[in-house]
Amino acid sequence: MVLAIAAECCCVMKPSEVAAHYANVLAELVPRYFDQSAFCVVLGAMSETTKLLKLKWDHIFYTGNGTIARIISTAAARHLTPVTLKLAGKSLVIIGPSFNSPNICGGDSLSGFALVAKRIFWDRFALRLIMFC
């Protein structure tokens, strides 16, 4: 959506049904703060996504797994719609049992496991929730 706003384009967002609470907040806030004729949030699962993919779009952005990306690419090809895919992989985090170093990055009062846990949380949950199709 940030890119659409910056490019002065309209945007229809279909957030993942896996992050239902986030999707509901997005559906509540977008019409409140943005022009409803330019920005829209569609809630739902496979049937809503299928209906959206039958329409002609100027561009489709998708973040997710390769299986769904193939479906989206196939649907987009019917209309010769360009697609940008960000295929999310599994980014494993391994914390060794001897890890207990103080915060060397500065500016944060946390150290050791608390700091690592905070950073993993923000990467895994908070930041990735903004990636939707």
Secondary structure, DSSP 8 states (H G I E B T S, - for coil): -HHHHHTT--EEE---GGGHHHHHHHHHHHHHHS-TTTEEE---SHHHHHHHHTS--S-EEEEE-HHHHHHHHHHHHHTT--EEEEE---------TT------SSS-S--HHHHHHHHHHIIIIIIGGG---
